[in-house]
Amino acid sequence: MSGDFLVDTNILVHAYDRSEPTKQIQARNVLDGLATRSMGVLSTQILAEFYTVVTRKLAKPLTPQEAYRELELLLRGWQTVDITRRIVLEAAAGAARYQLPFWDAQIWATAKSNGIPSVLSEDFQHRRTIEGVEFFNPFEADPFQEG
């Protein structure tokens, strides 16, 4: 895998959430930077969560047709990895070992299993590292300026 960052659902969702315009702009800038540099990776889990959140949980949700079109664009423009049986088992072990919610552990396990060194998310402690995977909150610092 050649991507540097696995992008968590919350970063994608913020790009579509008009209720938080500052985060929306930041998320779009980060996503544009990742796309331009071919540094971002998505997973099938993240895309499924994205569809659910943007069609049901936003103050102004996307229609199912709009969300479908966005999924098509994301799948065409981004590297995407599948959730495998090995990732599910690694996530279960990591959830117990590191006291992570299962879905967050699955994000971590996806990055670890695919050799992706960093996860962009606001759900983890900024700069925390678990078994070689670093979590980075792009709303706290610019991922393109940090080393």
Legacy VTK file of the C-alpha trace (Angstrom):
# vtk DataFile Version 3.0
C-alpha trace
ASCII
DATASET POLYDATA
POINTS 147 float
0.000 0.000 0.000
1.446 3.352 -0.969
-0.821 5.660 1.047
0.491 7.511 4.079
-2.849 8.177 5.799
-5.948 6.084 6.350
-8.748 8.650 6.532
-11.381 7.998 9.195
-15.074 8.540 8.539
-15.289 11.671 10.680
-12.861 13.554 8.425
-14.907 12.682 5.318
-18.163 13.604 7.045
-16.872 17.000 8.175
-16.233 17.847 4.520
-20.003 17.588 3.949
-21.261 18.957 7.272
-22.374 22.555 6.778
-23.236 22.921 10.480
-19.528 23.325 11.329
-18.124 25.561 8.563
-14.628 25.875 10.057
-14.191 22.108 10.290
-15.783 21.703 6.865
-13.142 23.966 5.302
-10.315 22.245 7.214
-11.552 18.785 6.248
-11.872 19.739 2.587
-8.364 21.227 2.588
-6.911 18.072 4.139
-8.787 15.790 1.735
-7.739 17.906 -1.252
-4.119 17.800 -0.070
-4.225 14.038 0.329
-5.837 13.544 -3.068
-3.355 15.849 -4.805
-0.410 14.049 -3.213
-1.926 10.526 -3.574
-1.344 10.053 0.150
-4.831 9.075 1.314
-6.475 5.682 1.671
-10.061 4.749 2.502
-11.536 1.428 3.563
-14.819 -0.256 2.771
-15.790 0.224 6.441
-15.136 3.962 6.236
-17.149 4.300 3.035
-20.108 2.399 4.508
-20.033 4.543 7.654
-19.762 7.684 5.501
-22.905 6.808 3.552
-24.856 6.125 6.747
-23.796 9.329 8.478
-24.222 11.742 5.560
-27.680 10.411 4.712
-29.011 10.146 8.283
-27.089 12.116 10.865
-26.225 15.503 9.377
-28.426 18.529 10.079
-28.807 18.802 6.286
-28.288 15.230 5.067
-27.443 14.230 1.542
-30.083 12.363 -0.385
-29.293 8.689 -1.014
-28.644 9.575 -4.664
-26.211 12.361 -3.717
-24.400 10.078 -1.268
-24.193 7.340 -3.910
-22.583 9.793 -6.357
-20.074 10.855 -3.690
-19.219 7.208 -3.013
-18.611 6.668 -6.722
-16.275 9.669 -6.821
-14.393 8.530 -3.733
-14.003 5.003 -5.107
-12.700 6.354 -8.429
-10.272 8.840 -6.915
-8.912 7.158 -3.792
-7.040 3.993 -2.941
-9.471 1.736 -1.096
-8.764 -1.333 1.008
-11.180 -4.090 1.969
-11.953 -5.296 5.452
-10.743 -8.881 5.651
-11.293 -11.668 8.159
-7.751 -11.101 9.434
-8.525 -7.420 10.047
-11.694 -8.284 11.973
-9.748 -10.644 14.245
-6.910 -8.139 14.701
-9.485 -5.481 15.587
-11.092 -7.719 18.204
-7.710 -8.426 19.773
-6.739 -4.733 19.624
-10.047 -3.636 21.133
-9.367 -5.820 24.159
-5.656 -5.035 24.391
-5.937 -1.247 23.998
-9.483 -0.657 25.336
-10.695 0.711 21.994
-14.264 0.617 20.728
-14.434 -2.183 18.156
-15.055 0.073 15.130
-12.093 2.285 16.076
-9.972 -0.819 16.589
-10.957 -1.946 13.102
-9.680 1.356 11.678
-6.379 0.777 13.505
-6.211 -2.876 12.360
-6.887 -1.836 8.762
-3.981 0.609 8.811
-1.674 -1.872 10.528
-2.553 -4.761 8.208
-2.079 -2.643 5.080
1.175 -0.965 6.150
-0.415 2.490 6.391
1.621 4.395 8.987
-0.961 6.990 10.067
-4.683 7.377 10.656
-6.319 10.793 10.277
-9.112 10.982 12.833
-10.488 13.145 15.578
-11.590 10.048 17.540
-8.159 9.082 18.863
-5.634 10.889 21.018
-3.552 13.119 18.729
-0.079 11.635 18.076
-0.847 8.389 19.956
0.932 5.416 18.422
-0.269 1.821 18.682
1.974 -0.892 17.260
3.509 1.435 14.697
0.298 3.208 13.629
0.154 6.880 14.587
-3.128 8.731 15.026
-3.212 12.286 13.826
-6.009 14.814 14.349
-5.939 17.209 11.381
-8.072 19.703 13.340
-5.223 20.065 15.867
-2.275 20.272 13.465
-1.552 20.276 9.729
-0.592 16.729 8.676
1.489 18.114 5.803
3.619 20.258 8.136
4.211 17.679 10.882
7.036 15.217 10.698
LINES 1 148
147 0 1 2 3 4 5 6 7 8 9 10 11 12 13 14 15 16 17 18 19 20 21 22 23 24 25 26 27 28 29 30 31 32 33 34 35 36 37 38 39 40 41 42 43 44 45 46 47 48 49 50 51 52 53 54 55 56 57 58 59 60 61 62 63 64 65 66 67 68 69 70 71 72 73 74 75 76 77 78 79 80 81 82 83 84 85 86 87 88 89 90 91 92 93 94 95 96 97 98 99 100 101 102 103 104 105 106 107 108 109 110 111 112 113 114 115 116 117 118 119 120 121 122 123 124 125 126 127 128 129 130 131 132 133 134 135 136 137 138 139 140 141 142 143 144 145 146
